[in-house]
Amino acid sequence: MEYDGFDERPFLVFWEITRACALACKHCRAEAQSQRHSDELNREESSRLIQELAELKPPMLILTGGDPLMRRDALDLVREATDAGLHVSLSPSATGKLMNTDFAEIKAAGVERISLSLDGATRETHDAFRGVTGTFVRTISAVHRAHAAGIGVQINTTLTRGNLHEYEAFKQLMFELKPEMWSVFLLVPTGRAQASDLPDPQDIEHVFQDMATLVGKAPFAIKTTEGHHFRRVLMQKLGAEGRHRPGMRSPLGIRDGRGVMFISHTGVVSPSGFLPYDCGNVREEHPGDIYRHHALFRALRDSDALGGKCGRCEFRNICGGSRARAYGMMGDSFAEDPACIYQPKRQPEFAS
């Protein structure tokens, strides 16, 4: 499918179909609850949203949560979206509910990729991170079951100050599990995550420098989420070849509101799940209209609107920094990303 640019439609739509989840993760963006919200989009509203998203034609729709499988009709929604021509990924939690689900049925419903989280490289550290014993074992089992069912696997790893020392062990685990994609998420202070949980920027740079050496050589593709300056590292290391990352689906320059749209369990549209602005509700407006015309979305797509060193940076069009982290730590979604150590070649201009 051809992609016709950030202004026309999002590349990725994340739809939080429920906020309910049986886990209690330390960093949870959604601050997930054990029970479903009474004001979740109902089935009729969900069906209408699917048809509107089909009109918008994003290259990928990710059903997330909470735990999407906490909705009994989750796979029915997948089938409906697939029948409407959408490419669907599923982001479930590694719970007993997932283990009791037939992975062949997940595949048959139309799920093209399943994303699973590993935030500790051992049973002890991952289970402590997720707040429930047995989560690590279930996650590893789910990876193998997805492979066996012919479902693509993406493994998400959130880097924090508390687990950064496990980076080498994470890397070794990826070589053993061989997902299609390893998505390294750089923590954003929102939900249960705190600014003090973010690793030191110099340590982040060191990890990104090592990750860049794996691109095109590892048996899995690599990307970052809310760690956009990894693209700058790739360009510095690989030059023009850094623009062509093997296995990557997302175009360069994608970030919150710029190729990304998030829809909450109650229909609220935001630039991402980590940038919690209320830009409208799909109960009242077409999601495509919100994405194309809302003032915040339009501003976030303008790299020249960025402030601080992000606004001066020669890599701003392919990176642009995490708008969510700027908001979470600086109170301004257009401020510079405090997790990046790079100093742009163009210096600030001072009035005389």
Backbone hydrogen bonds, N-H to C=O, Kabsch-Sander energy under -0.5 kcal/mol:
donor,donor_aa,acceptor,acceptor_aa,energy
4,D,2,E,-0.5
8,E,5,G,-0.5
9,R,5,G,-1.3
11,F,259,G,-1.6
12,L,259,G,-2.6
13,V,60,M,-2.1
14,F,12,L,-0.5
14,F,261,M,-2.7
15,W,13,V,-0.6
15,W,62,I,-2.9
16,E,14,F,-0.6
16,E,263,I,-2.9
17,I,15,W,-1.4
17,I,64,T,-1.5
18,T,64,T,-0.7
21,C,33,Q,-2.8
24,A,130,R,-2.0
26,K,129,F,-2.2
28,C,25,C,-1.1
31,E,28,C,-0.5
33,Q,19,R,-1.3
40,E,37,H,-1.4
41,L,265,H,-2.5
46,S,42,N,-2.8
47,S,43,R,-2.6
48,R,44,E,-2.0
49,L,45,E,-2.2
50,I,46,S,-2.3
51,Q,47,S,-1.8
52,E,48,R,-2.1
53,L,49,L,-2.7
54,A,50,I,-2.2
55,E,51,Q,-1.5
56,L,52,E,-1.5
57,K,53,L,-2.1
60,M,11,F,-1.3
61,L,87,H,-2.9
62,I,13,V,-3.1
63,L,61,L,-0.6
63,L,89,S,-2.7
64,T,15,W,-2.5
64,T,62,I,-0.7
65,G,66,G,-0.7
67,D,20,A,-3.2
70,M,67,D,-2.5
71,R,68,P,-1.8
72,R,70,M,-0.6
74,A,71,R,-1.8
77,L,73,D,-2.3
78,V,74,A,-1.8
79,R,75,L,-2.5
80,E,76,D,-2.4
81,A,77,L,-2.6
82,T,78,V,-2.8
83,D,79,R,-2.7
84,A,80,E,-1.3
85,G,82,T,-1.7
86,L,81,A,-2.5
88,V,86,L,-0.6
88,V,110,G,-0.6
89,S,61,L,-2.7
90,L,113,R,-2.3
91,S,63,L,-2.4
95,T,93,S,-1.9
99,M,95,T,-2.0
100,N,96,G,-1.8
101,T,98,L,-1.6
103,F,101,T,-0.7
105,E,102,D,-0.6
106,I,102,D,-1.7
107,K,103,F,-2.3
108,A,104,A,-2.6
109,A,105,E,-2.1
110,G,106,I,-0.7
110,G,107,K,-1.1
111,V,106,I,-1.7
112,E,88,V,-3.1
113,R,88,V,-0.8
114,I,152,G,-2.9
115,S,90,L,-2.6
116,L,154,Q,-2.7
118,L,156,N,-2.7
126,H,122,T,-2.5
127,D,123,R,-2.1
128,A,124,E,-1.8
129,F,125,T,-1.8
130,R,126,H,-2.6
131,G,127,D,-1.7
132,V,127,D,-0.7
135,T,132,V,-1.3
138,R,134,G,-2.1
139,T,135,T,-2.3
140,I,136,F,-2.4
141,S,137,V,-2.3
142,A,138,R,-2.6
143,V,139,T,-2.2
144,H,140,I,-1.9
145,R,141,S,-2.5
146,A,142,A,-2.5
147,H,143,V,-2.3
148,A,144,H,-2.4
149,A,145,R,-1.6
150,G,146,A,-0.6
150,G,147,H,-1.3
151,I,146,A,-2.7
152,G,112,E,-1.6
154,Q,114,I,-2.5
155,I,181,M,-2.6
156,N,116,L,-2.8
156,N,154,Q,-0.5
157,T,183,S,-2.5
159,L,157,T,-0.6
159,L,185,F,-2.9
160,T,158,T,-0.5
161,R,197,D,-3.7
163,N,160,T,-0.7
164,L,160,T,-1.4
166,E,163,N,-2.2
167,Y,164,L,-1.9
170,F,166,E,-2.8
171,K,167,Y,-2.6
172,Q,168,E,-2.1
173,L,169,A,-2.1
174,M,170,F,-2.1
175,F,171,K,-1.7
176,E,172,Q,-1.3
177,L,173,L,-2.6
178,K,174,M,-2.8
180,E,153,V,-2.0
181,M,153,V,-1.6
182,W,221,A,-2.7
183,S,155,I,-2.7
183,S,181,M,-0.6
184,V,182,W,-0.7
184,V,223,K,-2.8
185,F,157,T,-3.0
185,F,183,S,-0.7
186,L,184,V,-0.5
186,L,225,T,-2.4
187,L,159,L,-1.4
187,L,185,F,-0.6
190,T,188,V,-1.9
192,R,28,C,-2.3
193,A,27,H,-0.5
193,A,190,T,-1.9
197,D,194,Q,-1.9
198,L,195,A,-1.5
203,D,200,D,-0.6
204,I,200,D,-2.1
205,E,201,P,-2.3
206,H,202,Q,-1.8
207,V,203,D,-2.1
208,F,204,I,-2.7
209,Q,205,E,-2.4
210,D,206,H,-1.7
211,M,207,V,-2.8
212,A,208,F,-2.1
213,T,209,Q,-0.7
213,T,210,D,-0.9
214,L,210,D,-0.5
214,L,211,M,-1.5
215,V,211,M,-0.7
215,V,212,A,-0.5
217,K,214,L,-2.3
218,A,214,L,-2.7
221,A,180,E,-2.7
223,K,182,W,-2.2
225,T,184,V,-2.1
230,F,227,G,-2.0
231,R,228,H,-2.0
232,R,228,H,-0.5
233,V,229,H,-1.9
234,L,230,F,-2.3
235,M,231,R,-2.4
236,Q,232,R,-2.4
237,K,233,V,-2.3
238,L,234,L,-3.3
239,G,235,M,-1.8
241,E,238,L,-1.4
242,G,239,G,-2.0
243,R,240,A,-1.8
244,H,241,E,-1.7
245,R,243,R,-0.7
248,M,245,R,-2.2
253,G,318,I,-1.3
254,I,251,P,-1.3
255,R,258,R,-2.0
257,G,260,V,-0.7
257,G,271,P,-1.9
258,R,255,R,-2.4
259,G,257,G,-0.7
260,V,255,R,-0.7
261,M,12,L,-1.9
262,F,270,S,-2.8
263,I,14,F,-3.1
264,S,268,V,-2.9
267,G,264,S,-1.8
269,V,280,G,-2.9
270,S,262,F,-2.6
272,S,275,L,-0.7
275,L,272,S,-1.0
277,Y,275,L,-2.4
279,C,269,V,-2.7
279,C,277,Y,-0.9
282,V,267,G,-2.5
284,E,281,N,-2.0
285,E,281,N,-2.3
289,D,286,H,-0.7
290,I,286,H,-1.8
291,Y,287,P,-2.5
292,R,288,G,-2.4
293,H,289,D,-2.3
294,H,290,I,-2.0
298,R,294,H,-2.4
299,A,295,A,-2.3
300,L,296,L,-2.7
301,R,297,F,-1.2
302,D,299,A,-1.6
303,S,301,R,-0.8
305,A,302,D,-1.8
306,L,303,S,-1.2
307,G,334,F,-3.7
310,C,307,G,-0.7
311,G,307,G,-1.3
311,G,308,G,-0.6
312,R,308,G,-0.8
313,C,309,K,-1.2
316,R,313,C,-1.6
318,I,315,F,-0.9
319,C,315,F,-1.9
323,R,321,G,-0.8
326,A,322,S,-2.0
327,Y,323,R,-1.9
328,G,324,A,-2.8
329,M,325,R,-2.4
330,M,326,A,-2.4
331,G,326,A,-0.5
331,G,327,Y,-1.4
332,D,326,A,-1.2
335,A,332,D,-1.7
340,C,337,D,-1.5
347,Q,345,K,-0.6
